[in-house]
Amino acid sequence: MVKIVLTGFGKFGKIIENPTTRLVELLKNNDQIHDFRVIEVSAGAVRETMEPLWEDAANSQETTVFVHLGVSEKAPHILLEKVGYNVANFSIPDERGWVANNATIVEKEEDSFETTLPIEKMEAQLLEKSCNVSISTDPGRYICNYIYYLSLTHSKHSANKNQHSLFVHVPLFSTIAEEEQLRTIEALISTIQTIL
């Protein structure tokens, strides 16, 4: 079985109740998921939480997939993000007060990385299951992109090439109901397990 690590985020800006916090909590009993984390919306918390997990994956013989959930108020449905970018440009401070202004996330690294997962195939399988998803190439430049680019960088440099990452933007529950979002994320997890 593929080792899946699922992350969500806490509050930030005007988002007091982040739907990804709730989704991670609801998925804690899913036996297809190995580890769960809800992370403070800050660059510091991302590194503090994720570095040990990325290191564990790098030292493991198992295939590990990091599935990062984040909320987008503008998303009309669930978005499978294909690309992470090596730039942090925050329109609001993160939860520790940092406002990045076109900051490079990882020095001397490529401008962008794409997920190593077969995202088009995954999208097709999810659409067959009547899941309302599409592929996106713009995760923004806030903490969602920050965690994704770092995760993709670790995947790219994993010695055994057995580390993968995916960022998934979910809308507010007022746009797509909690039950439907939960069903889609469960289907995504199952798809990852069968596709690798």
C-alpha positions as CSV (number, residue, x, y, z in Angstrom):
1,M,0.0,0.0,0.0
2,V,1.2,3.5,-0.8
3,K,1.9,5.6,2.3
4,I,-0.3,8.7,2.1
5,V,0.3,11.8,4.3
6,L,-2.6,14.2,4.3
7,T,-2.3,17.8,5.4
8,G,-4.8,20.7,5.8
9,F,-4.5,24.2,7.1
10,G,-5.9,26.3,10.0
11,K,-7.4,29.8,10.0
12,F,-6.0,32.7,8.0
13,G,-7.2,36.2,6.9
14,K,-11.0,36.1,6.8
15,I,-11.1,32.3,6.8
16,I,-11.8,31.5,10.5
17,E,-13.0,28.0,9.9
18,N,-10.9,26.4,7.2
19,P,-12.7,23.6,5.4
20,T,-9.5,21.6,5.1
21,T,-9.2,21.4,8.9
22,R,-12.6,19.7,8.9
23,L,-11.8,17.4,6.0
24,V,-8.6,16.2,7.6
25,E,-10.5,15.5,10.8
26,L,-13.2,13.6,9.0
27,L,-10.6,11.5,7.2
28,K,-8.7,10.4,10.3
29,N,-10.4,7.0,10.3
30,N,-9.6,6.3,6.7
31,D,-7.2,3.3,6.8
32,Q,-5.7,4.3,3.4
33,I,-4.1,7.3,5.0
34,H,-0.9,6.9,7.0
35,D,-0.5,10.3,8.7
36,F,-2.6,13.5,9.2
37,R,-1.5,17.1,10.0
38,V,-3.4,20.4,10.3
39,I,-0.7,23.1,9.9
40,E,-0.8,26.7,10.9
41,V,-0.9,29.0,7.9
42,S,2.7,30.2,8.1
43,A,6.0,29.5,6.3
44,G,7.6,28.6,9.6
45,A,5.0,26.1,10.6
46,V,5.1,24.5,7.1
47,R,8.9,23.9,7.5
48,E,8.7,22.8,11.1
49,T,5.9,20.3,10.5
50,M,6.9,19.0,7.1
51,E,10.7,18.7,7.2
52,P,10.7,15.6,9.5
53,L,8.0,14.0,7.3
54,W,9.8,14.7,4.1
55,E,13.0,13.3,5.7
56,D,11.2,10.2,6.8
57,A,9.9,9.6,3.3
58,A,13.3,10.2,1.8
59,N,14.8,7.5,4.0
60,S,11.9,5.0,3.4
61,Q,11.7,2.3,0.8
62,E,8.0,2.8,0.7
63,T,6.3,5.0,-1.9
64,T,5.0,8.1,-0.1
65,V,2.5,10.6,-1.4
66,F,1.9,13.9,0.2
67,V,-1.6,15.2,-0.4
68,H,-1.8,18.9,0.7
69,L,-5.3,20.4,1.0
70,G,-5.9,24.2,0.9
71,V,-8.9,26.4,0.5
72,S,-9.6,28.8,-2.3
73,E,-12.6,31.1,-2.0
74,K,-12.6,31.6,-5.7
75,A,-12.6,27.9,-6.6
76,P,-15.8,26.8,-8.3
77,H,-15.0,23.1,-7.6
78,I,-12.0,21.0,-6.4
79,L,-8.8,21.8,-8.2
80,L,-5.9,19.4,-8.7
81,E,-2.8,21.6,-8.8
82,K,-0.3,20.5,-11.4
83,V,2.5,23.1,-10.7
84,G,4.3,24.7,-7.8
85,Y,6.3,27.9,-8.2
86,N,9.6,29.0,-6.6
87,V,8.2,32.3,-5.4
88,A,6.4,33.5,-2.3
89,N,4.3,36.7,-2.8
90,F,1.8,37.3,0.0
91,S,-1.1,39.7,-0.3
92,I,-1.7,39.3,3.5
93,P,0.7,38.3,6.3
94,D,1.0,34.7,7.2
95,E,-0.1,33.7,10.8
96,R,3.4,34.6,12.1
97,G,3.3,38.0,10.5
98,W,5.6,37.4,7.5
99,V,4.7,39.2,4.3
100,A,6.8,37.7,1.5
101,N,7.4,40.0,-1.4
102,N,8.5,38.0,-4.4
103,A,10.8,35.9,-2.2
104,T,12.5,32.8,-3.6
105,I,11.4,29.7,-1.7
106,V,14.4,27.6,-2.4
107,E,17.7,29.3,-3.5
108,K,19.4,27.9,-6.6
109,E,16.4,25.8,-7.6
110,E,14.2,25.7,-10.6
111,D,11.4,28.2,-11.2
112,S,8.7,25.6,-11.0
113,F,8.1,21.9,-10.6
114,E,5.2,19.7,-11.8
115,T,3.8,16.9,-9.8
116,T,5.2,13.5,-10.7
117,L,1.8,11.9,-10.3
118,P,-0.2,11.1,-13.4
119,I,-2.6,13.9,-12.8
120,E,-4.5,13.8,-16.1
121,K,-5.2,10.1,-15.6
122,M,-6.3,10.8,-12.0
123,E,-8.6,13.6,-13.2
124,A,-10.2,11.2,-15.8
125,Q,-10.8,8.5,-13.2
126,L,-12.3,11.0,-10.7
127,L,-14.6,12.5,-13.4
128,E,-15.8,8.9,-14.2
129,K,-16.8,8.7,-10.5
130,S,-18.8,11.9,-10.9
131,C,-16.4,14.0,-8.9
132,N,-16.4,17.7,-9.7
133,V,-12.7,18.3,-10.3
134,S,-10.3,19.9,-12.8
135,I,-6.6,20.5,-13.2
136,S,-5.2,23.9,-12.4
137,T,-1.7,25.3,-13.0
138,D,-2.0,28.3,-10.6
139,P,-1.9,27.5,-6.9
140,G,-1.4,31.2,-6.1
141,R,1.7,32.4,-4.4
142,Y,0.7,32.3,-0.8
143,I,1.2,29.4,1.7
144,C,-0.6,26.9,-0.5
145,N,2.1,27.3,-3.2
146,Y,4.8,27.6,-0.5
147,I,4.1,24.1,0.9
148,Y,3.6,22.7,-2.6
149,Y,6.8,23.9,-4.1
150,L,8.8,22.6,-1.1
151,S,7.0,19.3,-1.2
152,L,7.7,19.0,-5.0
153,T,11.3,19.9,-4.4
154,H,11.7,17.1,-1.9
155,S,9.9,14.7,-4.3
156,K,12.2,15.7,-7.2
157,H,15.3,15.0,-5.2
158,S,14.2,11.9,-3.4
159,A,17.0,9.3,-3.9
160,N,14.6,6.4,-4.6
161,K,12.2,8.4,-6.7
162,N,9.4,7.1,-4.6
163,Q,8.1,10.4,-3.2
164,H,5.3,12.3,-4.8
165,S,3.2,15.4,-4.0
166,L,-0.1,16.8,-4.9
167,F,-1.8,20.0,-3.8
168,V,-5.6,20.1,-3.9
169,H,-7.6,23.4,-3.6
170,V,-11.0,23.0,-2.2
171,P,-13.8,25.6,-2.3
172,L,-15.8,26.8,0.7
173,F,-18.5,24.5,2.0
174,S,-21.0,27.1,0.9
175,T,-19.8,26.4,-2.7
176,I,-19.6,22.6,-2.5
177,A,-21.1,20.8,0.5
178,E,-18.9,19.1,3.1
179,E,-20.3,15.7,2.2
180,E,-19.5,16.1,-1.5
181,Q,-16.0,17.4,-0.8
182,L,-15.3,14.5,1.5
183,R,-16.5,12.0,-1.1
184,T,-14.2,13.5,-3.7
185,I,-11.1,13.5,-1.4
186,E,-11.9,9.9,-0.4
187,A,-12.1,9.0,-4.1
188,L,-8.8,10.8,-4.8
189,I,-7.1,8.9,-2.0
190,S,-8.4,5.6,-3.5
191,T,-7.3,6.6,-7.0
192,I,-3.8,7.3,-5.7
193,Q,-3.7,3.9,-4.1
194,T,-4.7,2.1,-7.2
195,I,-2.8,4.2,-9.8
196,L,0.7,3.8,-8.3
